Amino acid sequence: MIPSEDAAVRKRDIEERLRQEQETLSFIRESLEKSDQLTKNMVSILSSFESRLMQLENSIIPVHKQTENLQRLQDNVDKTLSCLDHVISYYHVAKDTEKIIKEGPAGRLEEYLSCMAKIQKAVEYFQDNNPDSPELNRVKFLFEKGKESLESEFRNLLTRNSKPVPSVVILDLIAGDDDIETTDEMTLEHLPENILQDLICISGWLVEYGRNLDFMNVYYQIRSNQLDRSIRGLKEHFRKNSSSSGILYSPAMQNKRKDTPSKKAIKRPGHDYELRAKHLSEPLSDKHGPPTGKEDIMDSEIDSYIHCISAFVKLVQSEYLLLTDIIPEHHQKRTFDSLIQEALDSLMVEGENIVSTARRAIMRHDYSAVLTIFPILKHLKLMKQEFDQVLQGTAASTKNKLPVLITSMETTGAKALEEFADSIKNDPDKEYNMPKDGTVHELTSNAILFLQQLLDFQETASAMLASQVLGDTYHIPLDPREIGTSSSSYNSEFNRRLLSNYICKILGNLQLNLHSKAKVYEDAALGAVFLLNNFNYILKSLEKSELIQLVAVSQKHPDKAYRSHIDEQLQTYQRSWLKVTMPLTEGNLPAFQPGTKLKDKERQAIKDRFKAFNDGLEELCKIQKSWAIPDKEQRDTIRRAQKENVTVAYRVFWQRYSNVPFTKNVEKYMKYKVEQVEEMIEKLFDTSA
């Protein structure tokens, strides 16, 4: 029973599922039918739309093509109108710019250059498109007129604003090189910044568009004149304000300056010994006398020239910096070369004039004149490197001007040094020129002073002397390593030996001449005093300066040699006192026994001895009192020696015969006590006694 029920249930389930499946199938069929119907409708709509689009396309395309053609025509019309406007504008350029061009660029350079650009474009247009147009000539005329105005404005701006650099500013600029407190390099502002920018704009336009380089000639002429005026103003500043030292600086730098580029003050040769000051300023020449105003003027001119050389370098460096801003690079060197010529030539001519003046003085045997060349030559050599750097790129003739001047000075100096040595050797033995009191001869003081001046210019003097070495003038053994093709190749040690040999030559010539001059004196003792004074003066002068070290380079122990000469002359002088001491010696003195009566012959002998002593003492003291030994130490030494030699012998003689009755008139023969003799000797070499 149970299985039958299960089968019935299963049958009902199957039938129910079948029914559902049939319903589903029926729904799908209905959906398919609806879909087919919709598809047919859509195809019908699309077909209709396609047909309408084709109709629209057939209507629109012709209209579009027609519109496109119209647009193209419109563009062509616009372009044509624009071209017409552009062309017409060229015909109006002359009218629009003529007033501005005629008024010039002053005060409105930018606007003026804009007008010139329009005119230039108009010229180019008419030249390319209508060369026969009268408008071309008109705009060409305006262009040339505008270019001339720009050139004129360039000249006017440069002329109005180019002013000489004040002398105090130049001196500050020079002083700035050695100013230990100045950290920022001093620069010159030659032109105001706005003026400089205008000049740069005009220069650039004239080069690029004006095709005209004449303004460069204008530039170098104006700036050259300004440079020359600046240096001449500095010279005038020195002329008006130079002090005795010749050293001038602006007030701003007086407390900062640690040294001066100028020479040290040159002393004029003449006596400078202690008590012989009356010839302190006599020049070393055949004519002696006080210094003239010309010498002071010359010293001032030398200081001025040295400062002008330094000023030239600084100003030219500054000018070159200014020039590089305004002048195109390709033309800078040529323009700069032209710009500096006037000032450089003026300095070189002035230098040659100084050399010529020195030559004329040397021809007059005024060898102190060569000392004026030393500071200049030293300064020129110090400045030569800067000169060479500044003049880079200039013509060879410009670069060679300074070396030519240096060579001229070296040649003149070498000749003067050689002639000076010969003049020391050949100075004539003129009796009227000899010091009557046997003091230092002016030839000696002049020679020593001259040599002392060389100490400040050792390298310069050595370079001068080097030109004489190949002629074996000084007989110096040369080391091949020390020899070069020019004086600059000698090393410092060789230069020192070279100068040492020259100084030794001067001293040797001086020594020979002094010995010759000493023979002029009739009194050999006065000749000995003369030589003693001169040798002592030379020795003291050498020891007080570096000269002694220089002499020692070529001659060992020069101080001992001179002391030997002094001792030799001292002995010669002391022999003059033999007439005083000889009567006091033991030889041929009368022998007697105390208490015995002297014979007439013996009494007379004693009288003769006393008389000879008295006469000799009085004569020598009278004569030698007027002689001079300016060196106090040397004078005291000689007095002590003489007191010792004379008084010792006189005291023995006095003690021996003071109690001997050789005369009734004792005061006549025993005139002086020992103390009185000492006092008389103490007054030797004292004209005031």
Solvent accessible surface area in square Angstrom, and as a share of the most:
residue,aa,sasa,rsa
1,M,178,0.80
2,I,126,0.64
3,P,99,0.62
4,S,76,0.49
5,E,98,0.44
6,D,73,0.38
7,A,52,0.40
8,A,42,0.33
9,V,69,0.39
10,R,144,0.52
11,K,127,0.54
12,R,139,0.51
13,D,69,0.36
14,I,101,0.51
15,E,91,0.41
16,E,72,0.32
17,R,166,0.60
18,L,101,0.50
19,R,109,0.40
20,Q,92,0.41
21,E,116,0.52
22,Q,103,0.46
23,E,95,0.43
24,T,71,0.41
25,L,84,0.42
26,S,51,0.33
27,F,135,0.56
28,I,83,0.42
29,R,140,0.51
30,E,91,0.41
31,S,45,0.29
32,L,105,0.52
33,E,118,0.53
34,K,139,0.59
35,S,55,0.36
36,D,82,0.42
37,Q,101,0.45
38,L,121,0.60
39,T,77,0.45
40,K,134,0.57
41,N,67,0.34
42,M,104,0.46
43,V,86,0.49
44,S,70,0.45
45,I,105,0.53
46,L,102,0.51
47,S,60,0.39
48,S,48,0.31
49,F,113,0.47
50,E,104,0.47
51,S,51,0.33
52,R,165,0.60
53,L,84,0.42
54,M,113,0.50
55,Q,116,0.52
56,L,99,0.49
57,E,94,0.42
58,N,109,0.56
59,S,69,0.45
60,I,91,0.46
61,I,74,0.38
62,P,74,0.46
63,V,84,0.48
64,H,111,0.50
65,K,120,0.51
66,Q,117,0.52
67,T,75,0.44
68,E,81,0.36
69,N,75,0.38
70,L,106,0.53
71,Q,103,0.46
72,R,122,0.44
73,L,106,0.53
74,Q,91,0.41
75,D,59,0.31
76,N,74,0.38
77,V,78,0.45
78,D,69,0.36
79,K,137,0.58
80,T,74,0.43
81,L,96,0.48
82,S,68,0.44
83,C,80,0.48
84,L,90,0.45
85,D,94,0.49
86,H,101,0.45
87,V,43,0.24
88,I,83,0.42
89,S,49,0.32
90,Y,23,0.09
91,Y,83,0.32
92,H,85,0.38
93,V,14,0.08
94,A,0,0.00
95,K,146,0.62
96,D,96,0.50
97,T,3,0.01
98,E,48,0.22
99,K,142,0.60
100,I,28,0.14
101,I,0,0.00
102,K,123,0.52
103,E,95,0.43
104,G,10,0.09
105,P,6,0.04
106,A,67,0.52
107,G,90,0.87
108,R,72,0.26
109,L,20,0.10
110,E,150,0.67
111,E,80,0.36
112,Y,0,0.00
113,L,35,0.17
114,S,56,0.36
115,C,9,0.05
116,M,0,0.00
117,A,42,0.32
118,K,107,0.45
119,I,0,0.00
120,Q,35,0.16
121,K,122,0.52
122,A,0,0.00
123,V,18,0.10
124,E,87,0.39
125,Y,43,0.17
126,F,0,0.00
127,Q,82,0.36
128,D,117,0.60
129,N,92,0.47
130,N,55,0.28
131,P,82,0.52
132,D,135,0.70
133,S,7,0.04
134,P,106,0.66
135,E,33,0.15
136,L,12,0.06
137,N,103,0.53
138,R,97,0.36
139,V,0,0.00
140,K,84,0.36
141,F,131,0.55
142,L,3,0.01
143,F,27,0.11
144,E,81,0.36
145,K,79,0.33
146,G,0,0.00
147,K,27,0.11
148,E,103,0.46
149,S,21,0.13
150,L,0,0.00
151,E,41,0.18
152,S,52,0.34
153,E,17,0.08
154,F,1,0.00
155,R,112,0.41
156,N,57,0.29
157,L,9,0.05
158,L,0,0.00
159,T,77,0.45
160,R,140,0.51
161,N,31,0.16
162,S,8,0.05
163,K,143,0.60
164,P,46,0.29
165,V,14,0.08
166,P,77,0.48
167,S,19,0.12
168,V,59,0.34
169,V,49,0.28
170,I,0,0.00
171,L,0,0.00
172,D,18,0.09
173,L,15,0.08
174,I,6,0.03
175,A,0,0.00
176,G,20,0.19
177,D,84,0.44
178,D,52,0.27
179,D,8,0.04
180,I,130,0.66
181,E,112,0.50
182,T,46,0.27
183,T,129,0.75
184,D,112,0.58
185,E,152,0.68
186,M,71,0.32
187,T,111,0.65
188,L,35,0.17
189,E,145,0.65
190,H,27,0.12
191,L,7,0.03
192,P,56,0.35
193,E,109,0.49
194,N,100,0.51
195,I,22,0.11
196,L,22,0.11
197,Q,82,0.36
198,D,44,0.23
199,L,0,0.00
200,I,54,0.27
201,C,64,0.38
202,I,0,0.00
203,S,2,0.01
204,G,39,0.38
205,W,16,0.06
206,L,0,0.00
207,V,47,0.27
208,E,98,0.44
209,Y,85,0.32
210,G,3,0.03
211,R,183,0.67
212,N,27,0.14
213,L,74,0.37
214,D,85,0.44
215,F,4,0.01
216,M,1,0.00
217,N,60,0.31
218,V,19,0.11
219,Y,0,0.00
220,Y,55,0.21
221,Q,95,0.42
222,I,27,0.14
223,R,0,0.00
224,S,6,0.04
225,N,65,0.33
226,Q,3,0.01
227,L,1,0.01
228,D,12,0.06
229,R,99,0.36
230,S,0,0.00
231,I,5,0.02
232,R,118,0.43
233,G,32,0.31
234,L,0,0.00
235,K,47,0.20
236,E,64,0.29
237,H,42,0.19
238,F,1,0.00
239,R,163,0.60
240,K,138,0.58
241,N,74,0.38
242,S,36,0.24
243,S,62,0.40
244,S,124,0.80
245,S,52,0.33
246,G,3,0.03
247,I,67,0.34
248,L,25,0.12
249,Y,27,0.10
250,S,3,0.02
251,P,104,0.65
252,A,68,0.53
253,M,10,0.04
254,Q,116,0.52
255,N,145,0.74
256,K,81,0.34
257,R,33,0.12
258,K,124,0.52
259,D,86,0.44
260,T,31,0.18
261,P,27,0.17
262,S,12,0.08
263,K,11,0.05
264,K,130,0.55
265,A,73,0.57
266,I,13,0.07
267,K,130,0.55
268,R,33,0.12
269,P,0,0.00
270,G,1,0.01
271,H,6,0.03
272,D,67,0.35
273,Y,20,0.08
274,E,118,0.53
275,L,126,0.63
276,R,32,0.12
277,A,52,0.40
278,K,147,0.62
279,H,51,0.23
280,L,86,0.43
281,S,44,0.28
282,E,11,0.05
283,P,18,0.11
284,L,16,0.08
285,S,20,0.13
286,D,98,0.51
287,K,172,0.73
288,H,79,0.35
289,G,22,0.21
290,P,112,0.71
291,P,56,0.35
292,T,77,0.45
293,G,48,0.46
294,K,161,0.68
295,E,28,0.13
296,D,98,0.51
297,I,103,0.52
298,M,29,0.13
299,D,29,0.15
300,S,24,0.16
301,E,82,0.37
302,I,0,0.00
303,D,2,0.01
304,S,9,0.06
305,Y,0,0.00
306,I,1,0.00
307,H,0,0.00
308,C,0,0.00
309,I,1,0.00
310,S,5,0.03
311,A,0,0.00
312,F,1,0.00
313,V,1,0.00
314,K,35,0.15
315,L,1,0.01
316,V,0,0.00
317,Q,59,0.26
318,S,15,0.10
319,E,1,0.00
320,Y,57,0.22
321,L,120,0.60
322,L,15,0.07
323,L,0,0.00
324,T,49,0.29
325,D,74,0.38
326,I,5,0.03
327,I,3,0.02
328,P,35,0.22
329,E,147,0.66
330,H,162,0.72
331,H,34,0.15
332,Q,19,0.09
333,K,80,0.34
334,R,120,0.44
335,T,0,0.00
336,F,1,0.00
337,D,20,0.10
338,S,33,0.21
339,L,0,0.00
340,I,0,0.00
341,Q,45,0.20
342,E,88,0.40
343,A,1,0.01
344,L,1,0.00
345,D,55,0.29
346,S,42,0.27
347,L,1,0.00
348,M,17,0.07
349,V,88,0.51
350,E,39,0.18
351,G,0,0.00
352,E,56,0.25
353,N,84,0.43
354,I,8,0.04
355,V,0,0.00
356,S,35,0.23
357,T,48,0.28
358,A,1,0.01
359,R,98,0.36
360,R,130,0.47
361,A,5,0.04
362,I,6,0.03
363,M,144,0.64
364,R,147,0.54
365,H,86,0.39
366,D,21,0.11
367,Y,10,0.04
368,S,0,0.00
369,A,10,0.08
370,V,0,0.00
371,L,1,0.00
372,T,3,0.02
373,I,0,0.00
374,F,0,0.00
375,P,3,0.02
376,I,1,0.00
377,L,0,0.00
378,K,81,0.34
379,H,12,0.05
380,L,1,0.00
381,K,69,0.29
382,L,124,0.62
383,M,19,0.09
384,K,67,0.28
385,Q,127,0.56
386,E,50,0.22
387,F,2,0.01
388,D,62,0.32
389,Q,100,0.45
390,V,20,0.11
391,L,4,0.02
392,Q,110,0.49
393,G,45,0.43
394,T,10,0.06
395,A,49,0.38
396,A,70,0.54
397,S,76,0.49
398,T,2,0.01
399,K,82,0.35
400,N,77,0.40
401,K,50,0.21
402,L,3,0.01
403,P,41,0.26
404,V,91,0.53
405,L,2,0.01
406,I,15,0.08
407,T,80,0.46
408,S,17,0.11
409,M,0,0.00
410,E,30,0.13
411,T,83,0.48
412,T,6,0.03
413,G,0,0.00
414,A,2,0.01
415,K,116,0.49
416,A,0,0.00
417,L,0,0.00
418,E,37,0.17
419,E,49,0.22
420,F,0,0.00
421,A,0,0.00
422,D,58,0.30
423,S,31,0.20
424,I,1,0.00
425,K,110,0.47
426,N,104,0.53
427,D,36,0.18
428,P,66,0.41
429,D,59,0.31
430,K,72,0.31
431,E,118,0.53
432,Y,167,0.63
433,N,37,0.19
434,M,9,0.04
435,P,14,0.09
436,K,147,0.62
437,D,26,0.13
438,G,0,0.00
439,T,0,0.00
440,V,0,0.00
441,H,2,0.01
442,E,14,0.06
443,L,10,0.05
444,T,0,0.00
445,S,0,0.00
446,N,1,0.00
447,A,0,0.00
448,I,1,0.00
449,L,10,0.05
450,F,0,0.00
451,L,0,0.00
452,Q,53,0.24
453,Q,12,0.05
454,L,0,0.00
455,L,30,0.15
456,D,50,0.26
457,F,8,0.03
458,Q,43,0.19
459,E,143,0.64
460,T,5,0.03
461,A,0,0.00
462,S,2,0.01
463,A,11,0.09
464,M,0,0.00
465,L,0,0.00
466,A,4,0.03
467,S,74,0.48
468,Q,46,0.20
469,V,9,0.05
470,L,144,0.72
471,G,62,0.59
472,D,74,0.38
473,T,38,0.22
474,Y,17,0.07
475,H,141,0.63
476,I,13,0.07
477,P,107,0.68
478,L,61,0.31
479,D,37,0.19
480,P,113,0.71
481,R,213,0.78
482,E,16,0.07
483,I,70,0.36
484,G,31,0.30
485,T,149,0.87
486,S,57,0.37
487,S,32,0.21
488,S,101,0.65
489,S,51,0.33
490,Y,19,0.07
491,N,69,0.35
492,S,92,0.60
493,E,94,0.42
494,F,0,0.00
495,N,28,0.14
496,R,74,0.27
497,R,54,0.20
498,L,0,0.00
499,L,1,0.00
500,S,0,0.00
501,N,38,0.19
502,Y,0,0.00
503,I,0,0.00
504,C,29,0.17
505,K,57,0.24
506,I,0,0.00
507,L,8,0.04
508,G,32,0.31
509,N,14,0.07
510,L,0,0.00
511,Q,43,0.19
512,L,115,0.57
513,N,6,0.03
514,L,0,0.00
515,H,62,0.28
516,S,45,0.29
517,K,0,0.00
518,A,13,0.10
519,K,168,0.71
520,V,40,0.23
521,Y,28,0.11
522,E,181,0.81
523,D,56,0.29
524,A,75,0.58
525,A,4,0.03
526,L,19,0.09
527,G,5,0.05
528,A,2,0.01
529,V,1,0.00
530,F,0,0.00
531,L,9,0.05
532,L,1,0.00
533,N,2,0.01
534,N,0,0.00
535,F,0,0.00
536,N,5,0.03
537,Y,11,0.04
538,I,0,0.00
539,L,5,0.02
540,K,55,0.23
541,S,10,0.07
542,L,0,0.00
543,E,70,0.31
544,K,169,0.71
545,S,28,0.18
546,E,69,0.31
547,L,0,0.00
548,I,27,0.14
549,Q,94,0.42
550,L,0,0.00
551,V,1,0.00
552,A,47,0.36
553,V,52,0.30
554,S,52,0.33
555,Q,69,0.31
556,K,173,0.73
557,H,108,0.48
558,P,4,0.02
559,D,40,0.21
560,K,126,0.54
561,A,33,0.26
562,Y,9,0.04
563,R,110,0.40
564,S,65,0.42
565,H,44,0.20
566,I,10,0.05
567,D,74,0.38
568,E,95,0.42
569,Q,12,0.05
570,L,25,0.13
571,Q,105,0.47
572,T,36,0.21
573,Y,1,0.00
574,Q,45,0.20
575,R,135,0.49
576,S,24,0.15
577,W,5,0.02
578,L,89,0.44
579,K,97,0.41
580,V,0,0.00
581,T,21,0.12
582,M,112,0.50
583,P,17,0.11
584,L,11,0.06
585,T,61,0.35
586,E,114,0.51
587,G,46,0.45
588,N,144,0.74
589,L,23,0.11
590,P,11,0.07
591,A,82,0.64
592,F,55,0.23
593,Q,123,0.55
594,P,118,0.74
595,G,91,0.88
596,T,72,0.42
597,K,182,0.77
598,L,10,0.05
599,K,143,0.61
600,D,101,0.52
601,K,170,0.72
602,E,38,0.17
603,R,59,0.21
604,Q,93,0.41
605,A,31,0.24
606,I,0,0.00
607,K,44,0.18
608,D,69,0.36
609,R,37,0.14
610,F,0,0.00
611,K,108,0.46
612,A,42,0.33
613,F,0,0.00
614,N,4,0.02
615,D,63,0.33
616,G,5,0.05
617,L,0,0.00
618,E,55,0.25
619,E,81,0.36
620,L,11,0.06
621,C,15,0.09
622,K,159,0.67
623,I,69,0.35
624,Q,0,0.00
625,K,71,0.30
626,S,60,0.39
627,W,10,0.03
628,A,15,0.12
629,I,2,0.01
630,P,1,0.01
631,D,15,0.08
632,K,126,0.54
633,E,122,0.55
634,Q,27,0.12
635,R,36,0.13
636,D,35,0.18
637,T,49,0.28
638,I,0,0.00
639,R,24,0.09
640,R,142,0.52
641,A,25,0.20
642,Q,1,0.00
643,K,47,0.20
644,E,114,0.51
645,N,72,0.37
646,V,0,0.00
647,T,5,0.03
648,V,82,0.47
649,A,27,0.21
650,Y,0,0.00
651,R,93,0.34
652,V,82,0.47
653,F,3,0.01
654,W,55,0.19
655,Q,119,0.53
656,R,89,0.33
657,Y,0,0.00
658,S,41,0.27
659,N,138,0.71
660,V,18,0.10
661,P,109,0.68
662,F,3,0.01
663,T,24,0.14
664,K,206,0.87
665,N,74,0.38
666,V,65,0.37
667,E,131,0.59
668,K,112,0.48
669,Y,27,0.10
670,M,18,0.08
671,K,91,0.39
672,Y,36,0.14
673,K,122,0.51
674,V,12,0.07
675,E,108,0.48
676,Q,78,0.35
677,V,0,0.00
678,E,58,0.26
679,E,106,0.47
680,M,42,0.19
681,I,0,0.00
682,E,73,0.33
683,K,106,0.45
684,L,1,0.00
685,F,13,0.05
686,D,47,0.24
687,T,103,0.60
688,S,102,0.66
689,A,54,0.42
